[in-house]
Amino acid sequence: MTQLITQHLIDDAYGIETACAVLQAGGLAALPTETVYGLAANACDSVAVAKIYEAKGRPSFNPLICHVFDVCAACKIGVFDAVALQLADAFWPGPLTLVVPQVEGSDVATLVTAGLQSVAIRVPAHPIVREILQSVAVPLAAPSANPSGRVSPTTAAHVLAGLDGRIDAVLDGGSCAVGVESTIVSCLGPTPVLLREGGVTAEAIEAVLGADLVRSTDVVDAPVAPGQLPSHYAPRGTVRLNAAKAGDGETLVGFGSVAGDLTLSAKGDLTEAAARLFDVFHQLDAMGARKIAVAPVPEEGLGRAINDRLRRAAAPR
């Protein structure tokens, strides 16, 4: 692809205006969200969306999330039943993505949905991306702003480490507060299905629904939503999970009482661990760690989202 000069914008009026201009001209801008930085393009511009796949080296069968300003905008591209509206009302703006049937004749580019009849939609909470969504007034396709399969970015520096020269701009909004991607729930059938653990816990969703979520445990090669590929979110080194101590030549990532060379959270705090996870992965790459051991993380609350990312990072490539 053509080498670009990537603008590093700060989050002032000029930076936001410039990012909007890039998007309106069919370019790519990495934007901060509360989860991770997203690589945004006009979701209704098939050429712009194709640039996302090219910049990331992303398989074209892997669909993208559409980010919109509010439920009204979401209903222009997706069909929301009572359950989907209930979840949207409870968790939007926020780190929840809903997969719903696509509105017939929607302007969303086929590349965004990977040719499916469904569309994944999120209303983000971060004030910067909300201001941009309101200004550009189109859905933005925005997967994580990193090369496909690599560690997701939680700072502008992470974005530039992977995509400098491949995108038009990155808007620096500081570190992302949540640090793991959005939870994804499918509302395509009679019962909502949890497709990906993320920034909204399953317990919180179940409390709103008043029922247990069905969980999709199938590893898929043709996903209906992002983040379902078996190998994903991976640092360069091989990853071993549930390690009480480091083996020969391993760099240990600690949690709680298991101290490591790096730690997700020395006090065993799952919120801190989620926010630090991808930053630790980037640090491991910077250190040149070839063999990585990770301490056990409890399989509860945000721990399930963390463990999902860890298992995909450890999957064969």
Secondary structure, 3 states (H helix, E strand, C coil): CCCCCCEEEECCHHHHHHHHHHHHCCCCEEECCCCCCEEEEECCCHHHHHHHHHHHCCCCCCCCEEECCCHHHHCCCECCCHHHHHHHHHHCCCCEEEEEEECCCCCCCHHHHCCCCEEEEECCCCHHHHHHHHHHCCCEECCECCCCCECCCCCHHHHHHHHCCCCCEEEECCCCCCCCCCEEEECCCCCCEEEECCCCCHHHHHHHHCCCCEECCCCCCCCCCCCCCCCCCECCCEEECCCCCCCCCCEEEEECCECCCEECCCCCCHHHHHHHHHHHHHHHHHHCCCEEEECCCCCCCHHHHHHHHHHHHHCCC
